[in-house]
């Protein structure tokens, strides 16, 4: 069973975010593997293990100035990594990203594509299913659990009221929610092994892309960025055994109790 | 060029459309004289509600035979665009299925999606508003290509208001050829028992974060929520850690809530969380770190240990009932 996992290297989410002069998210600093993607990598490793063999390949698009995030996925156990990195891709929207990843994924046979429900920096949440449509695959989003029996995929999919059991024929695409599995930490052995695993860096010229890419391909533009209305803080007390009383009094004043 | 023709996706949920669907439809009719809607499944029996909230025509994709809606509904909309011509824009509520439909449609029509939209206006064409960086900035954007633009609108961006219109006229819109993308089928539905109100509709929301220390302590959040007839929420950190299901998550990647009172317990206030709850009318924060960002937006801040404050609060409320 061969599984492709879409991953993204993002700026540290704990660091303040900013825009660059062309109104793209500033990604000039250190890049890390999006934590949301570690669940997909772990899920893929477990599924391949259960199937009794196969390879996990991670694919990505973005700056390759720092590939520590991809090395991290390799250290967890993925067999190979591919990243499309090209200045002309700056300002690409989710659909263009899906087109780029589709052209990479279509190069080799696969059984399953996994992705996070959304990235932690751009969080549009549409790229995986755009990718599924471009690859002509069924998709099941918001998976809480994933298993494979023969050539059929079984997924528990999060819903408003609970969850649905959903099936689809393979090959297919699945997006996983955080917390579905416990991502493993890379072992020292894994980290050492990752150094010699294939990490391919492609440019746009290596791919057969029919449509415009980057900002012109996005066909959408930012027209203004303004400060949003801010909230003022109220009263703050240090709890000296009376914290609960203060909350009760506040709730009383609002007639909640 | 102004916005003259909008389509709105209306997601059926039992004997009503979802609240977010009705919010989007209500606002669409203030932007455009001609608003049509697309629905499926039991939605076709809701033509009176679609009309009441502003739709003239209700395109009905019909029974999906257990298929997940993404592929058949997007396929039907793409066929409609060919048959009756494209609207200026297609507005879709952000939900599990809404995102699938928007993404499928985007790839089928080769048109971009503007997502996480919380405001819309007509300024020589549709302008979308997006909160970014924890809601501290608002970005306005527009499509630069020919339509239809595809827009994913977040819950609680607009008020759902009936207009008193007569029933929408129902027109069949079959999915047509879905190709190899079809095949995702619901074989079983599980409804988790819920006591108390839904997270998005509760007057009081009590949320827990990493400061609870362990999954076991989440019972404090549930107990307090129950005593206040409210709903229990969570930060992304403890959802990612597997303490509580994703359906409890409040924030950028989870639900948007605007209750009368939001009580944040052991939540530091990451931008990702704040954007989902800063619209609450009143915010109470309990956190042992006096410098936690959550205090900057709290009307009442208690610097203290949730393991001391919450049990005392629960006892006090029990004593009153």
Interface residues (C-beta under 8 A of the other chain):
Chain A: X13 X17 X18 X35 X93 X94 X95 X98 X117 X118 X120 X123 X124 X125 X126 X127 X128 X129 X130 X132 X133 X134 X136 X137 X138 X139 X140 X141 X142 X144 X157 X158 X159 X160 X161 X162 X163 X164 X165 X166 X167 X168 X169 X172 X177 X178 X179 X182 X211 X218 X219 X220 X221 X222 X223 X224 X225 X226 X227 X228 X230 X231 X233 X234 X235 X236 X237 X238 X239 X241 X243 X244 X245 X246 X247 X248 X250 X251 X254 X256 X257
Chain B: X13 X68 X70 X71 X74 X95 X96 X99 X100 X102 X103 X104 X106 X107 X108 X110 X111 X112 X113 X114 X115 X116 X127 X131 X132 X133 X135 X136 X137 X138 X139 X140 X141 X142 X143 X144 X145 X149 X152 X179 X180 X181 X182 X183 X184 X185 X186 X187 X188 X189 X190 X191 X192 X194 X203 X204 X228 X236 X239 X240 X241 X242 X245 X246 X247 X252 X253 X260 X261 X263 X270 X271 X272 X278 X282 X283 X284 X286 X290 X295 X296 X297 X298 X299 X300 X301 X302 X303 X304 X305 X308 X309 X310 X312 X313 X315 X316 X317 X320
